[in-house]
Structures are given as structure tokens and as C-alpha cells.
Amino acid sequence: MSVDLSELKRSDFPSCVRQGLHKLEEVLLMPSTPHLHDTQQHIMDQYVFCCRDPNSPKIRAMGPVEELVVVRELGRYLGRAGDAASRNSLFITLFHPSGHDPRTQHKLRTLATLISLAVATHNVSVLEATAVWMQQMCCLSWWSGEVCRGLVQDYFQLTPAAPPHFAAALRALPSKAPLFTANLITTLSQLYAKVGSGEPCEHPPESLVSTIVWWLRGAPGLPPHLALTPLTNSLPGVSLPMTAVPPIAPLMKLCVEAPFFEHQENNLTEMGIAGVGGRRLSTTKLTLEIDGGHEKIETSSTDLYSELHLSILQTLQNVPSVRAHMTQKQVLCPKHVTSVVDAVSERLQGSRPEQEEAGNLALDRLAQIILVALHTESLSGSLSDMWDSLHRLPRKNRLISTLLSSREAR
């Protein structure tokens, strides 16, 4: 089946982007053939992303202004999409990544900018399509993480004091795009926790952690189990079944390792050692803005991770009440929990005597999360590796001993 592309003119930028998207949508409705796949790629290269020189097989990079114009056109077109299935199919086709395709890095950069703009402008259609894309790629994947780094940079790193409209846009996410927010929490947590990788946690921006805590607490009018219920939504336009990945595992790892890097930064501060870019590392107080910014709570970094820990426990406690509506029955993967226990074990082996308090706090958080997860049946399956890992901990406090004793009593 041939496709008429005669009306598409690359010289008519940026209208060629809109026309290319429309033509691509038409092609996606046709029966799939190798020829049509090549046509799709040709439309994206020449008219949507404008990243291939028509006179050369090489990939060329768009200029920054040209790229912003493409992002604007993508946002407008997807924002007007009436059919969710067609929109999601188009979105996944546009931004499907491949490790062997030199165009992938350019597409991911474009997507990161598109998402950042969609958050600021409340473009729900783009955010919903992004949520489906993240779940298709897996929220714990490198692809999802690479895209979400752009959000971290735009909203949590570049601006020491975020403008009010940035804070308002972030607070609105759970009510406007709950599936996107739930998947975003998973990916943002994985960026710093790297669950299953064997790597230690990085210290995320405190403003990022406070935002995640605010989301998990439950936005006004929404139940406080955002990390569970949105993942039950149907995903129109997706042919392959996708497993939802709740954010509990990477958040758990972040929580239990936090006492160690907080202790380390306190030591660096006392020694007068500066952090990255000459900034002194510290656990100074920060401000959390709640309920539209009208209520302000002064909290330290340690209190912030205690709030995150409490939010995880509350989310797990909510599992029985929403389990009947959940498509994913496993909230915590035993393999991921084992990797968290191993990470704590490695931290304890390398700890010094003055880090005993930090180690006890990490063990308390680890034991409490596992205990609540077992009680609510959020953690099920083959747990033998997890129990073996807990037995191998170089140090056990009262709660860990209680956890191990509870297993022996069964």
C-alpha cells in the first residue's frame, strides 16, 4: 500500500511538523508492513524531528530554537488529540527508543523538553501519553530515567528557589495526571536509589524528596494511596500488556540508605569541606509548602526522610483496601527487597563506630517496611533469598531480630 507524501514540504517549517504528525497518524491506522514501517521512519526523520539531511545518510542535530519549535508543535498536536488510543500509539511510535539507533538520544532529549513544558502548561494529554510510554519502557529502565533527568534539572536543580508557578504545577500533577505522577515517582526514585543495581544511593535534591512526600501524602480530594490506585487504569492504544511497577522498592532503598549519607554530609560540614560547586554540604533546614503554599513547615533533612518513611508505611497499609481494584498484585518484588537488604549490609560493613546511630536507624526503617509489607501481603512469593540476606546482616538490632523471630514462629 503506497502513501502519498507529495503535500509534505520540509521547507514549510514548522507547518511540516503538524502535517507530518497528521500523515503519520494516518499511516499507523493502515495494516503494518515493512514498507509502511520505512514510511513511518521517513516521515519522522524528514518532517517531524527534522533530524536527517535529505542529501546525506548522516543524522544531524537540530538547533536549540528549531528544537523548541518542534516541541511546541508536538505539544499542541498531542494536546488536541481526541482519541486516547490513537494518541498513545502515535506517541509510542514517535519516541520508541533503541540502543542501536543514533536518533534515540535526540528523541529522548526532545521528549524530556516536551514533558517539562507539559507539566508547566498542564498539558494533560501529553502527560497521560507519557505515562503510557513510561510503563511500556518500564519505569525502572534507563530510558525512563534519562527522560526524567530533564524534569529534575528544570524543576529541582536549576532554580534554587522555584517560581510559584513551578510549585503550583507540581502540586497539581496528582489530580490532573495521576498515572503519570505515580510512574514519575517510581522513575525519580530509581534515579537515585538504583534498586537492583548493587550501586549505593545518590543524595537527591531535598526539594525533590519533599515533593514526592507531598504527592504520597495525598493531594486534597485524592486518597493517600497514589502509588497504588492509578496503576489500575486501562492503557488504550497499547497492544502489549505492561506490568505496573509501584515505587515502593526504590523509595524503600532511598529511605534506608539515607542515614548513611546524611551522617557523611554532617561530617563533611563539621570538617569544613565544600560540596559540589563549592557549596557546603549540610542538613540545614528547608521549607515544605503544603496546601497551596499557605502552610509552611520547617523541617530538617532527617525529618524529611522520616516523613518519606512514614508515607511508605501508610501506602503499604492501604494495600488491603484497594487490592481488589489493582491489576498488579505484587507491590514489592522479593528480589528488589533482597537487593535493598544487601545494600544496607554493605553500608554496615563499611561503617565506623560513630555511625552506629545511622546504622540503627537504617535497620529500623528496613525492618518496619518489611514487617508492614508482610502483614498486608504486599510482599509475597519466594522470600528465601530475602531471609538469607537478613540473616547475613553484619549487625542486627532489636527490630531486625524481631523480624527474624517472627519468621521462625510461623
C-alpha positions in Angstrom: 0.0 0.0 0.0 1.5 3.3 -1.1 1.4 6.5 0.9 1.2 9.9 -0.8 3.7 12.3 0.8 3.6 14.9 -2.0 1.9 17.5 0.1 4.6 17.4 2.7 7.3 20.0 2.2 10.2 20.2 4.6 10.8 23.8 3.6 7.4 24.7 5.2 8.8 24.6 8.7 7.2 24.4 11.2 3.9 23.5 9.4 5.7 20.4 8.1 5.8 19.1 11.7 2.0 19.3 12.0 1.4 17.9 8.6 3.9 15.1 9.3 2.2 14.1 12.5 -1.2 14.0 10.8 0.2 11.8 8.0 2.0 9.6 10.5 -1.3 9.1 12.3 -2.9 8.0 9.0 -0.1 5.5 8.3 -0.4 4.0 11.8 -4.1 3.1 11.0 -3.0 1.0 8.0 -2.1 -2.7 8.2 1.5 -3.0 9.3 4.1 -3.9 6.6 7.9 -3.4 6.3 7.2 -0.8 3.6 4.9 1.2 5.9 7.4 0.9 8.7 10.0 2.6 6.5 7.5 5.2 5.5 6.8 6.0 9.2 10.5 6.4 9.8 10.9 8.6 6.8 8.1 10.9 8.0 9.6 11.2 11.4 13.1 11.9 10.2 12.2 14.4 7.5 9.2 16.2 8.7 8.6 15.7 12.5 12.1 15.7 14.1 13.8 17.1 11.1 17.0 15.3 12.1 18.1 13.7 8.8 19.7 15.6 6.0 17.9 14.6 2.8 21.2 14.7 0.9 23.1 12.6 3.4 22.6 9.4 5.4 24.0 11.1 8.5 21.9 12.3 11.4 22.1 16.0 12.0 21.2 17.7 15.2 18.6 20.5 15.2 19.5 23.9 16.6 18.1 24.8 20.0 15.5 27.2 18.7 14.4 24.8 16.0 14.1 22.1 18.6 11.9 24.2 20.8 9.6 24.9 17.9 9.2 21.2 17.3 8.4 20.6 21.0 5.8 23.4 20.8 4.2 21.8 17.7 4.3 18.3 19.3 2.6 19.6 22.5 -0.1 21.4 20.6 -0.9 18.4 18.3 -0.9 15.9 21.1 -2.9 18.2 23.3 -5.7 18.4 20.8 -5.8 14.6 20.2 -9.3 13.4 20.9 -8.8 9.6 20.8 -6.6 8.3 23.6 -5.8 5.1 21.8 -4.6 6.9 18.6 -2.7 9.4 20.7 -0.8 6.7 22.7 0.0 4.8 19.6 1.4 7.9 17.9 3.4 8.9 21.0 5.0 5.5 21.4 5.9 5.4 17.7 7.5 8.9 17.9 9.6 8.2 20.9 10.3 4.5 20.7 14.0 4.2 21.8 16.7 1.8 20.6 20.2 1.3 21.8 21.4 0.9 18.2 19.7 3.9 16.7 21.7 7.2 16.7 18.4 9.1 16.6 17.4 7.9 20.1 19.4 10.4 22.1 17.9 13.3 20.1 14.4 11.9 20.6 14.8 11.4 24.3 16.1 15.0 24.7 13.1 16.2 22.7 10.8 14.1 24.9 12.3 15.5 28.1 11.7 19.0 27.0 8.2 18.2 25.9 7.3 16.7 29.3 8.8 19.7 31.1 6.7 22.0 29.1 3.6 19.8 29.6 4.0 19.9 33.4 4.3 23.7 33.3 1.3 24.2 30.9 -0.9 21.4 32.4 -1.0 19.6 29.1 -2.8 16.5 30.4 -2.9 14.7 27.0 0.9 14.7 26.8 1.3 13.7 30.4 -1.1 10.8 30.0 0.7 9.6 26.9 4.0 9.9 28.7 2.7 7.7 31.5 1.8 5.0 29.0 5.2 5.4 27.3 7.0 5.1 30.7 5.1 1.9 31.6 5.8 0.5 28.1 9.5 1.1 28.6 9.4 0.2 32.3 9.6 2.9 34.9 12.8 1.4 36.3 14.6 1.4 32.8 17.4 3.6 31.7 15.2 5.2 29.0 12.6 6.4 31.6 15.4 7.7 33.9 17.1 9.6 31.1 13.9 11.4 30.2 13.1 12.3 33.8 16.5 13.7 34.4 15.3 16.7 32.4 12.5 17.3 34.9 14.9 17.1 37.8 17.1 19.7 36.1 14.3 22.0 35.2 12.3 21.9 38.4 14.7 20.9 41.2 18.2 21.9 40.2 18.4 24.9 38.0 16.3 27.1 40.3 17.4 27.4 43.9 14.0 28.9 44.8 11.4 27.6 42.4 9.0 30.2 41.0 5.4 29.9 42.4 4.0 28.7 39.1 6.5 25.8 39.1 5.4 24.7 42.6 1.8 25.0 41.6 2.3 22.9 38.5 4.0 20.2 40.5 1.3 20.2 43.2 -1.4 19.9 40.5 0.1 16.7 39.0 -1.7 14.1 41.2 -5.1 15.4 40.4 -4.5 16.2 36.7 -2.4 13.2 35.7 -2.4 10.6 38.5 -0.9 7.7 36.3 1.9 10.0 35.2 2.6 11.1 38.7 2.7 7.5 40.1 5.0 6.4 37.3 7.1 9.6 37.7 7.6 8.8 41.5 8.9 5.4 40.5 11.4 6.7 37.9 12.6 9.6 40.0 13.2 7.3 43.0 15.0 4.8 40.8 17.3 7.6 39.5 18.8 8.0 43.0 18.1 4.6 44.6 19.1 2.3 41.6 17.3 -0.7 43.1 18.7 -4.0 41.9 21.9 -2.5 40.5 24.1 -3.0 43.5 25.1 0.7 43.5 24.7 2.9 46.6 22.0 5.6 46.6 22.8 9.1 45.5 21.6 12.0 47.5 18.6 13.5 45.6 17.7 17.2 45.8 15.8 17.8 49.1 13.1 19.7 47.1 12.6 16.6 45.1 12.1 14.4 48.2 9.8 16.9 49.8 7.7 16.9 46.6 7.4 13.1 46.5 6.4 13.2 50.2 3.7 15.7 49.4 2.4 13.5 46.5 2.4 10.4 48.6 0.5 12.0 51.4 -2.4 12.6 49.2 -3.4 15.7 47.4 -6.6 17.4 48.5 -9.6 15.4 47.3 -7.5 12.3 46.5 -6.9 9.2 48.6 -3.5 8.8 50.2 -2.5 5.8 48.0 -1.5 7.5 44.8 1.3 5.0 44.3 -1.2 2.1 44.1 -4.6 3.0 42.5 -3.6 5.0 39.4 -1.8 1.9 38.1 -5.1 0.1 37.7 -6.2 2.5 34.8 -6.6 1.0 31.4 -4.0 1.9 28.8 -5.7 2.4 25.5 -3.7 2.1 22.3 -1.2 -0.4 23.8 -1.0 -3.8 22.2 1.4 -5.4 24.6 0.4 -6.0 28.3 2.5 -3.9 30.7 3.3 -4.7 34.3 2.9 -1.7 36.6 5.9 -1.0 38.8 4.9 0.6 42.1 7.6 3.0 43.5 7.9 1.3 46.9 11.1 -0.6 46.2 13.3 2.4 45.1 11.7 4.6 47.8 12.5 2.0 50.4 16.1 1.8 49.3 16.4 5.6 49.4 14.9 5.7 52.9 17.1 3.0 54.5 20.3 4.3 53.0 19.6 8.0 53.8 21.0 7.9 57.4 24.4 7.0 56.0 24.8 9.8 53.5 23.2 12.3 56.0 25.9 11.2 58.5 28.6 11.6 55.9 27.5 15.0 55.0 27.3 16.2 58.6 30.9 15.1 59.0 32.0 16.9 55.9 30.3 20.1 57.1 32.0 19.9 60.5 35.3 19.5 58.7 34.6 22.5 56.6 34.7 20.5 53.3 32.7 22.0 50.5 30.4 20.0 48.2 30.0 20.1 44.5 30.5 23.5 43.0 31.9 24.9 46.3 28.6 24.6 48.1 29.0 23.3 51.7 27.2 20.0 52.3 24.8 20.2 55.2 21.5 19.1 56.5 20.2 22.6 57.1 16.5 23.2 57.5 14.3 23.5 54.4 10.7 24.6 54.0 7.9 22.4 52.8 4.9 24.2 51.3 1.6 22.4 52.0 -1.9 23.1 50.8 -1.2 25.5 48.0 1.8 27.1 49.8 -0.3 28.7 52.6 1.1 26.5 55.4 4.8 26.3 55.8 6.6 23.6 57.9 10.3 23.9 58.8 11.9 20.5 58.7 15.4 19.1 58.7 16.7 16.7 56.1 16.5 13.9 58.7 12.8 14.8 59.4 12.2 14.8 55.6 13.3 11.1 55.2 11.3 10.2 58.3 8.2 11.7 56.5 9.1 9.7 53.4 9.4 6.5 55.6 6.0 7.2 57.1 4.5 7.7 53.7 5.8 4.3 52.5 4.3 2.6 55.6 0.9 4.3 55.1 0.9 3.3 51.4 1.5 -0.3 52.3 -1.2 -0.1 55.0 -3.6 1.0 52.2 -2.9 -2.1 50.1 -5.8 -4.3 51.5 -8.4 -1.6 50.9 -7.5 -1.2 47.2 -6.2 -4.7 46.3 -9.5 -5.7 44.6 -9.0 -2.9 42.1 -5.3 -3.5 41.5 -4.1 -5.1 38.3 -0.7 -5.7 39.9 -0.9 -7.9 42.9 2.8 -7.7 43.9 3.5 -4.3 45.4 7.1 -5.2 46.5 9.2 -7.6 44.5 11.2 -10.0 46.8 14.2 -9.7 44.5 14.2 -5.9 44.9 13.8 -6.1 48.7 16.8 -8.5 48.8 18.9 -6.0 46.9 17.9 -3.3 49.4 18.9 -5.6 52.3 22.2 -6.3 50.6 22.8 -2.6 50.1 22.3 -2.0 53.8 24.6 -4.9 54.7 27.3 -3.4 52.6 26.8 0.0 54.2 27.1 -1.6 57.7 30.3 -3.5 56.8 32.0 -0.3 55.8 30.6 1.9 58.7 32.7 3.3 61.5 31.8 3.2 65.3 30.5 6.8 65.1 27.9 5.7 62.5 26.2 3.2 64.9 23.2 5.5 65.3 22.8 5.9 61.5 23.0 2.1 61.1 20.3 1.5 63.7 18.0 4.0 62.0 18.6 2.2 58.7 17.8 -1.2 60.2 14.7 0.2 62.0 13.3 1.5 58.7 14.2 -1.7 56.8 12.5 -3.9 59.4 9.4 -1.8 59.7 8.8 -1.7 56.0 9.2 -5.4 55.6 7.0 -6.2 58.6 4.2 -4.0 57.3 4.6 -5.4 53.8 4.3 -9.0 55.1 1.3 -8.1 57.2 -0.6 -6.5 54.3 0.6 -9.3 51.9 2.3 -6.7 49.8 5.4 -8.9 49.7 4.8 -12.4 48.6 6.4 -15.1 46.5 9.7 -16.8 47.1 11.2 -15.0 50.1 14.1 -17.4 50.9 16.8 -15.1 49.4 15.5 -12.2 51.4 15.5 -14.1 54.7 19.0 -15.4 53.9 20.2 -11.9 53.2 18.7 -10.6 56.5 20.5 -13.4 58.4 23.8 -12.3 56.8 23.5 -8.7 58.1 26.7 -7.9 59.9 24.7 -6.3 62.7 21.2 -6.8 63.9 19.2 -4.5 66.2 16.1 -5.3 68.1 13.6 -4.8 65.3 15.6 -6.9 62.8 15.8 -9.6 65.5 12.1 -9.4 66.0 11.5 -9.7 62.3 13.6 -12.8 62.1 11.9 -14.3 65.1 8.5 -13.7 63.6 9.6 -15.9 60.6 10.8 -18.7 62.9 7.5 -18.6 64.8 5.5 -19.3 61.7 
